[in-house]
Amino acid sequence: MLNFLTMSIMEKLRQGPTLSYEFFPPKNTAGWATLYETLEETLRQHPDFVTVTYGAGGTTRGKTVELVERIQGELGVEAMAHLTCVGHSRDELRSILESLWNAGIRHVLALRGDPPKGDAAFKPHPDGFAHASDLILFIKENFAFTVGCAFYPEKHVESKTLEEDMG
């Protein structure tokens, strides 16, 4: 087994350019076989880390924890889990984060997430978060994860101005 866990993701990023890949959890059994073939090929390129998406619309959400745990634990590659606000209460998010932590995952990419398919606008869970920044604060207040985030450099499509987007 190769082991790429000698440095954290942050240490690798501080050293300069990195190579990473993003994977998504498969939707069916055949997809898992294909994913592992792809991972085997990918690992020959010695990525610095990989990220695993958080299933859009809930189709593969539960598999994100399983996949990052397997990639990091079985394949020895640092893994970062994506996590979105979509459809989750604070308690549900806390439970997911606890599962990630207990699996040895120390890096999370916090995202608001897109509205579920068929919804025109994002609607936060009544006891959830409306913005990724709220999720980031929640994670930082309750856990010791390294948290990454993503943004639109021009502004989010739902914001009228850059100032509104940054507020």
C-alpha positions in Angstrom: 0.0 0.0 0.0 1.3 3.5 -0.9 1.2 6.0 1.9 0.9 9.7 1.0 0.0 10.7 4.6 3.4 12.1 5.6 2.2 15.8 5.5 -1.2 17.4 6.0 -3.0 19.1 3.1 -2.1 22.5 4.5 1.6 21.7 4.7 1.5 20.5 1.1 -0.3 23.6 -0.1 2.3 25.8 1.7 5.1 24.1 -0.2 3.8 25.1 -3.6 1.8 23.5 -6.4 -0.1 20.4 -5.5 -1.8 17.6 -7.5 -5.2 16.6 -6.3 -8.3 14.8 -7.7 -11.9 15.1 -7.0 -14.0 12.0 -6.9 -17.7 11.4 -6.3 -19.3 8.5 -4.6 -20.8 6.0 -7.0 -24.6 5.5 -7.3 -24.5 1.8 -7.8 -22.4 -1.4 -7.2 -20.9 -1.3 -10.7 -19.8 2.3 -10.1 -17.7 1.2 -7.1 -15.7 -1.2 -9.2 -15.1 1.5 -11.8 -14.1 4.0 -9.1 -11.5 1.6 -7.6 -10.0 1.0 -11.0 -9.8 4.8 -11.5 -8.3 5.2 -8.1 -5.6 2.6 -8.8 -4.6 4.4 -12.0 -4.8 7.8 -10.3 -2.5 6.8 -7.4 0.3 6.0 -9.8 0.4 9.8 -10.3 1.1 10.3 -6.6 -1.6 13.0 -5.9 -1.0 15.1 -2.8 -4.6 14.6 -1.7 -8.0 13.8 -3.0 -11.5 15.3 -2.3 -14.8 13.5 -2.3 -17.9 15.4 -3.3 -21.1 15.4 -1.4 -23.9 13.9 -3.5 -26.0 16.4 -5.2 -29.7 16.2 -4.2 -28.9 13.5 -1.6 -28.3 10.6 -4.0 -24.9 9.7 -2.6 -24.5 11.9 0.5 -24.2 9.0 2.9 -21.4 7.5 0.9 -19.0 10.5 1.2 -17.9 9.5 4.7 -17.5 5.9 3.6 -15.4 6.8 0.6 -13.1 9.3 2.2 -12.5 6.8 5.1 -11.7 4.0 2.6 -9.4 6.2 0.4 -7.5 7.5 3.4 -7.5 4.3 5.5 -7.1 1.7 2.9 -5.2 3.5 0.2 -3.1 5.9 2.3 -4.0 9.1 0.5 -5.0 12.2 2.4 -8.7 12.8 1.8 -10.9 15.8 2.2 -14.7 15.5 2.4 -17.0 18.0 0.8 -20.0 18.9 3.1 -23.0 21.1 2.1 -25.7 22.9 4.0 -28.4 21.5 1.7 -31.2 19.8 3.6 -29.4 19.4 6.9 -30.1 20.6 10.4 -27.3 21.6 12.7 -27.6 18.3 14.6 -27.3 16.3 11.3 -24.3 18.3 10.3 -22.7 17.7 13.7 -23.3 13.9 13.3 -21.7 13.9 9.9 -18.7 15.8 11.2 -18.4 13.5 14.1 -18.4 10.5 11.7 -15.7 12.1 9.6 -13.6 12.9 12.7 -14.0 9.4 14.1 -12.9 8.0 10.7 -9.7 10.0 10.9 -10.6 12.6 8.3 -9.2 16.0 9.3 -10.1 18.2 6.3 -13.5 19.4 5.2 -14.5 21.5 2.2 -17.5 23.5 3.4 -20.0 24.5 0.8 -23.5 25.9 0.8 -24.5 23.7 -2.0 -26.9 24.1 -4.9 -30.6 24.0 -4.6 -32.0 20.5 -5.0 -33.0 19.6 -8.5 -36.3 21.2 -9.4 -36.0 24.1 -6.8 -35.3 27.5 -8.3 -33.8 28.9 -5.1 -31.8 27.6 -2.2 -33.9 27.1 1.0 -32.0 26.4 4.1 -33.2 23.7 6.5 -35.2 25.5 9.3 -32.5 24.5 11.8 -29.6 24.7 9.3 -27.5 27.2 7.6 -28.2 29.6 4.7 -24.5 30.2 3.8 -21.2 28.3 3.7 -19.7 30.9 6.0 -22.2 29.9 8.7 -21.3 26.3 8.2 -17.6 27.2 8.4 -18.1 29.0 11.7 -20.1 26.1 13.1 -17.3 23.7 12.2 -14.6 25.9 13.6 -16.5 26.4 16.9 -17.1 22.7 17.4 -14.3 20.8 15.7 -10.6 20.9 14.9 -10.9 20.3 11.2 -8.9 22.2 8.6 -11.7 23.8 6.6 -11.5 24.8 3.0 -14.2 26.6 1.0 -15.0 27.7 -2.6 -16.3 30.9 -4.0 -17.2 32.7 -7.2 -14.4 35.1 -8.0 -16.7 37.5 -9.9 -19.6 37.1 -7.4 -22.3 34.5 -6.7 -25.0 34.4 -9.3 -27.6 35.0 -6.6 -25.9 38.2 -5.3 -26.8 41.6 -6.8 -23.3 43.1 -6.1 -19.9 41.9 -5.0 -20.3 43.8 -1.7 -23.6 41.9 -1.0 -21.8 38.7 -1.8 -18.9 39.4 0.5 -21.2 40.6 3.3 
